[in-house]
Amino acid sequence: MYILWLQNPGSFEVLSLNRGDKALMERFLNEHRILDVQEVYKLIKNALDKREKLSLVRIGDGEALTLAQQAVLPINEVKRNTFLSYAGVRIPDITGRDMLAASIRKADIIGVPLNPAPYFLPLFLKACKAHGIDLNSLKLTNACINYFLCNSGLLGALLTEGKPRVLVIGNKGKALANLLQGQGINISGIISPVYGLKDVNRVVRIAKGQNFDIALSASGVAAVVICERIATGQKKVALDIGHVADMLIRNGQIKKKG
């Protein structure tokens, strides 16, 4: 049994872990630098101001399981996790697995799952080893960075200061765009729905015809590939915001700094 306490947006504390889990977490944190929310905000803001590319992607159990197909876990074990279909992955999907691995290698900032449950950090690290992904060469943050940016008001600041053109991507795209537009945010386009990993090429192709400065993607596992490819191919900022989209729609507003 473990408890992971998110102490503040830039750090966390392990309160109760078994010996093996605690050793894994301590080793990982000793070997890797985890960017805090202010550092991530500054990198995104700098990219926006300079019109440079930046992709922020996040890894959870869905992404770890997708990466693990035949590389770490047998297909049947991965397939038992039925939530993957909701996340836009139809197992088996080896092509999707390899797309995901390639995008993780190229992403500018990767949110890693600082959670020692079996299908989170332990599986992700095994999958990285299997796919030859060197985390030491990548910028890392907490996979909960989407919530940290939102709850601190920094996401709101990114979307309002300088009035950047915002492209919204995902199945809740229309509802999210309506909410943000009502908060004075400059929505320039919507791509919705997104039909999982198999739909990545279509979504990225449509994005090429859009005029925007920053893309927000809430599209399950596909968001990792979508954000990386938009950033790499179009030299834009693209953020994987995940379930923050649902939270914003539910709350009816976006928090702004100050």
Residue frames relative to the residue before (quaternion, step in Angstrom):
aa qw qx qy qz dx dy dz
M 1.0000 0.0000 0.0000 0.0000 0.00 0.00 0.00
Y 0.0154 -0.8022 0.5969 -0.0017 3.58 -0.96 0.81
I 0.1419 -0.7319 0.6535 0.1309 3.51 -1.33 0.33
L 0.1079 -0.7771 0.6173 0.0576 3.58 -0.81 0.98
W 0.1356 -0.8212 0.5532 0.0342 3.55 -0.46 1.21
L 0.2540 -0.7536 0.5869 0.1521 3.57 -0.65 1.09
Q 0.2566 -0.8311 0.4776 0.1239 3.53 -0.04 1.34
N 0.7527 -0.1584 0.1158 0.6284 3.56 1.05 -0.81
P 0.7260 -0.4680 0.2585 0.4326 3.59 -1.19 0.26
G 0.7477 0.4119 -0.2395 0.4626 3.60 1.10 -0.38
S 0.8036 0.1940 -0.0985 0.5539 3.59 1.16 -0.15
F 0.1374 -0.7626 0.6213 0.1161 3.52 -1.32 0.06
E 0.2228 -0.7671 0.5864 0.1344 3.54 -1.25 0.33
V 0.3357 -0.7211 0.5693 0.2078 3.55 -0.92 0.90
L 0.2002 -0.8233 0.5243 0.0858 3.56 -0.47 1.20
S 0.8159 -0.0269 0.0571 0.5748 3.57 0.91 -0.85
L 0.1722 0.7764 -0.5823 0.1687 3.56 -0.40 1.26
N 0.4756 -0.6076 0.5175 0.3700 3.54 -1.15 0.43
R 0.7272 -0.4828 0.2612 0.4121 3.57 -1.21 0.44
G 0.6761 0.5033 -0.2996 0.4470 3.57 0.92 -0.90
D 0.6567 0.5076 -0.3053 0.4667 3.56 0.97 -0.89
K 0.6544 0.5196 -0.3109 0.4529 3.56 0.94 -0.91
A 0.6480 0.5171 -0.3169 0.4609 3.58 0.96 -0.84
L 0.6395 0.5274 -0.3217 0.4576 3.59 0.99 -0.85
M 0.6841 0.4862 -0.2894 0.4602 3.57 0.84 -0.98
E 0.6662 0.5027 -0.3087 0.4563 3.59 0.88 -0.91
R 0.6530 0.5128 -0.3160 0.4591 3.58 0.94 -0.85
F 0.6634 0.5071 -0.3109 0.4540 3.56 0.90 -0.91
L 0.6993 0.4706 -0.2766 0.4616 3.59 0.87 -0.92
N 0.6287 0.5220 -0.3321 0.4711 3.58 1.13 -0.54
E 0.7347 0.4406 -0.2222 0.4656 3.56 1.08 -0.75
H 0.7854 0.2649 -0.1306 0.5439 3.61 1.19 -0.42
R 0.3517 -0.7090 0.5697 0.2215 3.55 -1.07 0.75
I 0.1937 -0.7825 0.5865 0.0784 3.56 -0.83 1.06
L 0.3602 -0.7458 0.5207 0.2073 3.58 -0.55 1.15
D 0.3478 -0.7299 0.5442 0.2238 3.57 -0.99 0.80
V 0.7426 -0.4478 0.2634 0.4227 3.56 -1.29 0.21
Q 0.6445 0.5167 -0.3323 0.4552 3.61 0.99 -0.73
E 0.6456 0.5182 -0.3179 0.4622 3.57 1.00 -0.80
V 0.6565 0.4966 -0.3104 0.4754 3.57 0.95 -0.85
Y 0.6245 0.5413 -0.3310 0.4555 3.59 0.97 -0.86
K 0.6799 0.4983 -0.2984 0.4477 3.59 0.85 -0.95
L 0.6374 0.5188 -0.3284 0.4654 3.59 1.03 -0.74
I 0.6600 0.4941 -0.3038 0.4774 3.59 0.97 -0.86
K 0.6660 0.5062 -0.3030 0.4565 3.59 0.88 -0.96
N 0.6434 0.5208 -0.3205 0.4606 3.59 0.96 -0.81
A 0.6522 0.5054 -0.3123 0.4708 3.58 0.99 -0.84
L 0.6446 0.5124 -0.3204 0.4684 3.59 0.98 -0.80
D 0.6812 0.5047 -0.2906 0.4436 3.57 0.85 -1.00
K 0.7556 0.3757 -0.1942 0.5002 3.57 1.01 -0.85
R 0.3747 -0.7446 0.4622 0.3026 3.57 1.36 -0.02
E 0.3804 0.7000 -0.4930 0.3496 3.51 0.91 1.05
K 0.5797 -0.5919 0.4280 0.3611 3.56 -1.22 0.39
L 0.1539 0.7541 -0.6358 0.0587 3.55 -1.24 0.57
S 0.0684 -0.7755 0.6268 0.0329 3.55 -0.89 0.97
L 0.1072 -0.7460 0.6553 0.0509 3.53 -1.03 0.93
V 0.0236 0.8000 -0.5964 0.0609 3.56 -0.58 1.18
R 0.2241 -0.7886 0.5636 0.1010 3.56 -1.20 0.51
I 0.2544 -0.7704 0.5744 0.1082 3.52 -1.11 0.85
G 0.0045 0.7704 -0.6373 0.0189 3.54 -0.93 0.99
D 0.7660 -0.3349 0.2375 0.4946 3.56 -1.17 -0.37
G 0.6091 0.5633 -0.3583 0.4283 3.60 1.05 -0.65
E 0.6778 0.4752 -0.2812 0.4854 3.55 0.94 -0.91
A 0.6485 0.5223 -0.3207 0.4514 3.59 0.96 -0.86
L 0.6694 0.4899 -0.2980 0.4723 3.59 0.96 -0.85
T 0.6278 0.5294 -0.3369 0.4606 3.58 1.01 -0.76
L 0.6585 0.5045 -0.2947 0.4745 3.58 0.97 -0.86
A 0.6860 0.5408 -0.2756 0.4012 3.57 1.05 -0.84
Q 0.4456 0.7198 -0.4507 0.2832 3.62 1.20 -0.35
Q 0.8649 -0.0391 -0.0373 0.4990 3.56 -0.71 1.17
A 0.6318 0.5152 -0.3400 0.4689 3.59 1.25 -0.15
V 0.7885 0.1460 -0.0588 0.5946 3.56 1.12 -0.79
L 0.8034 0.1714 -0.0482 0.5682 3.56 0.95 -0.97
P 0.5175 -0.6090 0.4839 0.3566 3.61 -1.12 0.54
I 0.6605 -0.5355 0.3595 0.3843 3.54 -1.17 0.66
N 0.6570 0.5383 -0.3291 0.4127 3.61 0.87 -0.88
E 0.6503 0.4998 -0.3283 0.4685 3.60 1.02 -0.71
V 0.6448 0.5033 -0.3227 0.4762 3.58 0.97 -0.80
K 0.6568 0.5503 -0.3031 0.4171 3.56 0.96 -0.93
R 0.5878 0.5958 -0.3681 0.4051 3.60 1.13 -0.55
N 0.6293 0.5109 -0.3320 0.4824 3.58 1.21 -0.39
T 0.1802 -0.8642 0.4630 0.0790 3.51 0.34 1.34
F 0.5357 0.6300 -0.4135 0.3810 3.61 1.19 -0.35
L 0.5191 0.6672 -0.4137 0.3380 3.61 1.18 -0.42
S 0.6104 0.5453 -0.3640 0.4445 3.59 1.05 -0.61
Y 0.6185 0.5232 -0.3321 0.4831 3.60 1.11 -0.69
A 0.6901 0.4671 -0.2652 0.4851 3.58 1.11 -0.74
G 0.5984 -0.6272 0.3350 0.3692 3.58 1.29 0.16
V 0.6081 0.5254 -0.3637 0.4711 3.58 1.20 0.50
R 0.1392 -0.7673 0.6220 0.0711 3.55 -0.86 1.00
I 0.2297 -0.8027 0.5421 0.0948 3.55 -0.40 1.29
P 0.5445 -0.2310 -0.8046 0.0526 1.60 -1.79 1.76
D 0.0014 -0.7712 0.6366 -0.0019 3.55 -1.20 0.63
I 0.0928 -0.8342 0.5434 0.0159 3.56 0.27 1.27
T 0.6043 0.5418 -0.3556 0.4634 3.57 1.08 -0.66
G 0.6613 0.5004 -0.2954 0.4744 3.57 0.96 -0.90
R 0.6022 0.5646 -0.3398 0.4506 3.55 1.07 -0.79
D 0.7155 0.4552 -0.2581 0.4629 3.55 0.81 -1.02
M 0.5917 0.5459 -0.3580 0.4730 3.60 1.13 -0.61
L 0.6579 0.5203 -0.3003 0.4541 3.54 0.95 -0.94
A 0.6555 0.5093 -0.3106 0.4632 3.59 0.91 -0.91
A 0.6558 0.5173 -0.3135 0.4518 3.59 0.94 -0.86
S 0.6823 0.4852 -0.2932 0.4616 3.59 0.96 -0.83
I 0.6038 0.5386 -0.3625 0.4625 3.60 1.06 -0.62
R 0.6375 0.5319 -0.3269 0.4514 3.59 1.00 -0.79
K 0.7558 0.4095 -0.1990 0.4706 3.59 1.03 -0.83
A 0.5130 0.6733 -0.4188 0.3289 3.62 1.19 -0.38
D 0.4938 -0.6827 0.4620 0.2767 3.56 -1.12 0.70
I 0.7784 0.0255 -0.0121 0.6271 3.60 1.05 -0.75
I 0.1229 -0.8037 0.5811 0.0351 3.57 -0.82 1.01
G 0.2742 -0.7371 0.5975 0.1562 3.55 -0.83 1.03
V 0.1498 -0.8130 0.5598 0.0562 3.57 -0.50 1.18
P 0.4999 -0.6802 0.4477 0.2950 3.60 -1.04 0.74
L 0.1462 -0.8070 0.5691 0.0589 3.58 -0.19 1.27
N 0.4415 0.6337 -0.4536 0.4446 3.48 0.70 1.26
P 0.3057 -0.8104 0.4723 0.1634 3.62 -0.52 1.13
A 0.3613 0.7141 -0.5183 0.3016 3.62 1.20 0.22
P 0.6820 -0.5720 0.2632 0.3721 3.61 -0.95 0.86
Y 0.7640 0.3796 -0.2190 0.4735 3.60 0.88 -0.86
F 0.5994 0.5416 -0.3732 0.4563 3.59 1.24 0.19
L 0.8534 0.0867 -0.0676 0.5095 3.63 -0.55 -1.07
P 0.6606 0.5084 -0.3525 0.4253 3.67 0.76 -0.83
L 0.6935 0.4597 -0.2872 0.4745 3.60 0.87 -0.91
F 0.6314 0.5390 -0.3396 0.4421 3.58 0.98 -0.78
L 0.6636 0.4991 -0.3119 0.4618 3.60 0.92 -0.83
K 0.6408 0.5061 -0.3222 0.4790 3.59 1.01 -0.75
A 0.6574 0.5077 -0.3090 0.4632 3.57 0.99 -0.83
C 0.6210 0.5321 -0.3417 0.4632 3.59 1.01 -0.77
K 0.6490 0.5109 -0.3142 0.4681 3.57 0.95 -0.87
A 0.6666 0.5158 -0.2998 0.4469 3.58 0.93 -0.91
H 0.7487 0.3842 -0.2022 0.5010 3.58 1.06 -0.78
G 0.4782 -0.6938 0.4276 0.3272 3.59 1.24 0.05
I 0.3714 0.7096 -0.5058 0.3204 3.59 1.08 0.73
D 0.2086 -0.7970 0.5604 0.0852 3.59 -0.58 1.19
L 0.2647 -0.8012 0.5178 0.1412 3.59 -0.19 1.25
N 0.5745 0.6026 -0.3805 0.4025 3.60 1.15 -0.47
S 0.6903 0.4701 -0.2771 0.4751 3.57 1.17 -0.47
L 0.6825 0.4934 -0.2601 0.4724 3.59 1.30 -0.10
K 0.4653 -0.6297 0.5348 0.3177 3.57 -1.25 0.48
L 0.1106 -0.8208 0.5604 0.0072 3.57 -0.75 1.10
T 0.0001 -0.7540 0.6565 0.0226 3.52 -1.25 0.58
N 0.6591 -0.4723 0.3895 0.4368 3.57 -1.31 -0.11
A 0.5275 -0.6460 0.4475 0.3226 3.61 -0.94 0.81
C 0.6335 0.5142 -0.3287 0.4756 3.60 1.24 -0.33
I 0.3062 0.7887 -0.4884 0.2138 3.61 1.25 0.24
N 0.5795 0.5839 -0.3836 0.4196 3.61 1.09 -0.58
Y 0.6768 0.4656 -0.2831 0.4950 3.59 0.99 -0.85
F 0.6325 0.5377 -0.3395 0.4423 3.59 0.99 -0.80
L 0.6595 0.5011 -0.3065 0.4691 3.58 0.93 -0.88
C 0.6839 0.4939 -0.2874 0.4535 3.56 0.93 -0.91
N 0.7326 0.4546 -0.2507 0.4402 3.57 0.74 -1.05
S 0.6591 0.4941 -0.3066 0.4770 3.58 1.20 -0.46
G 0.5058 -0.6489 0.4190 0.3841 3.58 1.26 -0.23
L 0.5028 0.6850 -0.4131 0.3275 3.59 1.26 -0.10
L 0.5961 0.5273 -0.3726 0.4772 3.60 1.10 -0.54
G 0.6328 0.5297 -0.3210 0.4647 3.56 0.98 -0.84
A 0.6438 0.5203 -0.3156 0.4640 3.57 1.02 -0.82
L 0.6487 0.5258 -0.3169 0.4498 3.58 0.95 -0.87
L 0.7331 0.4467 -0.2311 0.4579 3.57 1.01 -0.83
T 0.7329 0.4141 -0.2345 0.4861 3.60 1.22 -0.30
E 0.6634 0.5106 -0.3221 0.4421 3.60 0.92 -0.83
G 0.8180 0.1515 -0.1501 0.5342 3.56 -0.62 1.15
K 0.3414 -0.7886 0.4540 0.2356 3.58 1.33 0.03
P 0.0637 0.8183 -0.5680 0.0605 3.63 0.66 1.00
R 0.4729 -0.6365 0.5244 0.3103 3.57 -1.20 0.57
V 0.1718 -0.8254 0.5369 0.0312 3.55 -0.68 1.18
L 0.1714 -0.7496 0.6342 0.0809 3.55 -0.94 1.03
V 0.1672 -0.7934 0.5816 0.0652 3.58 -0.75 1.07
I 0.0692 -0.8127 0.5780 -0.0244 3.57 -0.80 1.10
G 0.6038 0.5741 -0.4198 0.3599 3.58 -0.91 0.89
N 0.6897 -0.5034 0.3366 0.3970 3.53 -1.29 0.28
K 0.7060 0.3799 -0.2494 0.5431 3.59 1.18 -0.49
G 0.2597 0.8366 -0.4583 0.1503 3.56 1.29 0.29
K 0.6829 0.4919 -0.3069 0.4444 3.58 0.86 -0.90
A 0.6642 0.4963 -0.3042 0.4689 3.58 0.94 -0.88
L 0.6655 0.4941 -0.3065 0.4681 3.58 0.96 -0.84
A 0.6498 0.5190 -0.3183 0.4551 3.58 0.94 -0.85
N 0.6408 0.5219 -0.3245 0.4601 3.59 0.98 -0.82
L 0.6469 0.5168 -0.3144 0.4643 3.56 0.97 -0.86
L 0.7028 0.4733 -0.2775 0.4529 3.58 0.76 -1.04
Q 0.6311 0.5301 -0.3329 0.4580 3.56 1.01 -0.79
G 0.6506 0.5185 -0.3016 0.4658 3.56 1.07 -0.75
Q 0.6707 0.4564 -0.2833 0.5115 3.57 1.29 -0.36
G 0.6292 -0.5847 0.3191 0.4004 3.57 1.25 0.31
I 0.4901 0.6589 -0.4312 0.3738 3.57 1.26 0.25
N 0.4658 -0.7215 0.4641 0.2170 3.54 -0.97 1.00
I 0.0665 -0.8106 0.5817 -0.0070 3.58 0.01 1.32
S 0.1519 -0.8247 0.5420 0.0540 3.58 -0.64 1.15
G 0.8216 -0.0574 0.0490 0.5651 3.58 1.21 -0.32
I 0.1859 -0.7539 0.6219 0.1016 3.54 -1.32 0.43
I 0.0686 -0.7477 0.6576 0.0611 3.55 -1.07 0.81
S 0.2910 0.7368 -0.5447 0.2751 3.55 -0.38 1.26
P 0.5685 -0.2275 -0.7905 0.0132 1.54 -1.94 1.62
V 0.3497 -0.6679 0.5979 0.2722 3.54 -1.41 -0.09
Y 0.2358 -0.8140 0.5223 0.0944 3.57 -0.63 1.16
G 0.7618 -0.4297 0.2128 0.4356 3.56 0.67 1.14
L 0.8061 -0.2965 0.2134 0.4655 3.53 -1.35 -0.28
K 0.6370 0.5503 -0.3343 0.4239 3.58 1.03 -0.74
D 0.6903 0.4948 -0.2577 0.4607 3.59 1.25 -0.41
V 0.3775 0.7707 -0.4599 0.2279 3.58 1.28 -0.07
N 0.6780 0.5093 -0.3152 0.4260 3.60 0.77 -0.98
R 0.6449 0.5145 -0.3241 0.4629 3.60 0.97 -0.80
V 0.6668 0.5120 -0.3042 0.4480 3.58 0.87 -0.97
V 0.6738 0.4852 -0.2986 0.4705 3.58 0.89 -0.94
R 0.6270 0.5331 -0.3351 0.4587 3.60 1.04 -0.74
I 0.6537 0.4931 -0.3144 0.4803 3.61 0.95 -0.83
A 0.6308 0.5503 -0.3335 0.4337 3.59 0.98 -0.84
K 0.6061 0.5729 -0.3564 0.4211 3.59 1.08 -0.65
G 0.7024 0.4501 -0.2661 0.4830 3.58 1.14 -0.50
Q 0.5961 0.5746 -0.3492 0.4388 3.59 1.30 0.06
N 0.3163 -0.7113 0.5913 0.2106 3.56 -1.19 0.59
F 0.2826 0.7531 -0.5413 0.2447 3.59 -0.40 1.20
D 0.3899 -0.7020 0.5497 0.2302 3.53 -1.36 0.31
I 0.7975 0.0693 -0.0039 0.5993 3.56 1.11 -0.74
A 0.1929 -0.7706 0.5989 0.1011 3.56 -0.97 0.90
L 0.1640 -0.7451 0.6399 0.0921 3.54 -1.12 0.81
S 0.0401 -0.8212 0.5691 -0.0061 3.58 -0.61 1.09
A 0.0022 0.7454 -0.6660 0.0289 3.53 -0.93 1.05
S 0.3476 0.7631 -0.4490 0.3086 3.55 0.38 1.27
G 0.6595 -0.5482 0.3143 0.4071 3.56 0.94 0.90
V 0.8204 -0.1864 0.1589 0.5167 3.56 -1.16 -0.67
A 0.5978 0.5983 -0.3528 0.4002 3.59 1.07 -0.71
A 0.5524 0.6414 -0.3914 0.3609 3.60 1.13 -0.58
V 0.5918 0.5726 -0.3707 0.4295 3.59 1.06 -0.69
V 0.7161 0.4350 -0.2540 0.4831 3.57 0.81 -1.01
I 0.6321 0.5422 -0.3317 0.4433 3.59 0.94 -0.85
C 0.6967 0.4733 -0.2853 0.4573 3.60 0.79 -0.99
E 0.6644 0.4968 -0.3189 0.4584 3.58 0.88 -0.87
R 0.7014 0.4751 -0.2875 0.4469 3.60 0.85 -0.92
I 0.6203 0.5179 -0.3479 0.4753 3.60 1.04 -0.66
A 0.6694 0.4948 -0.3035 0.4636 3.58 0.89 -0.92
T 0.7079 0.4683 -0.2667 0.4566 3.57 0.80 -1.01
G 0.7521 0.4338 -0.2207 0.4443 3.56 0.85 -0.98
Q 0.7982 0.2908 -0.1353 0.5098 3.57 1.04 -0.74
K 0.3832 -0.7459 0.4645 0.2846 3.59 1.31 0.02
K 0.4459 0.6662 -0.4558 0.3868 3.55 0.97 1.00
V 0.4933 -0.5834 0.5329 0.3636 3.53 -1.38 -0.02
A 0.0357 0.7956 -0.6018 0.0600 3.59 -0.86 0.98
L 0.0985 -0.8229 0.5595 -0.0088 3.56 -0.68 1.16
D 0.3175 -0.7071 0.6067 0.1762 3.53 -1.01 0.95
I 0.0709 -0.8500 0.5218 0.0098 3.59 -0.18 1.26
G 0.2996 -0.8154 0.4699 0.1564 3.61 1.25 -0.07
H 0.8450 -0.1841 0.1470 0.4800 3.54 -1.06 -0.87
V 0.4018 0.6731 -0.4987 0.3700 3.59 1.23 0.18
A 0.5748 0.5832 -0.3765 0.4333 3.59 1.12 -0.61
D 0.6630 0.4912 -0.2983 0.4797 3.59 0.92 -0.91
M 0.6490 0.5264 -0.3187 0.4474 3.58 0.96 -0.87
L 0.6593 0.5045 -0.3121 0.4619 3.59 0.93 -0.86
I 0.6524 0.5060 -0.3156 0.4677 3.58 0.92 -0.89
R 0.6615 0.5129 -0.2985 0.4585 3.57 0.97 -0.89
N 0.7201 0.4464 -0.2467 0.4705 3.58 0.95 -0.89
G 0.3734 -0.7697 0.4513 0.2538 3.57 1.18 -0.48
Q 0.7826 0.1865 -0.1438 0.5763 3.58 1.21 0.29
I 0.3137 -0.7093 0.5917 0.2199 3.53 -1.33 0.32
K 0.4447 -0.6976 0.4971 0.2617 3.56 -0.87 0.96
K 0.1684 -0.7813 0.5949 0.0856 3.54 -1.01 0.86
K 0.6034 -0.6046 0.3920 0.3416 3.53 -1.08 0.80
G 0.7450 0.4057 -0.3045 0.4331 3.53 -1.13 0.77
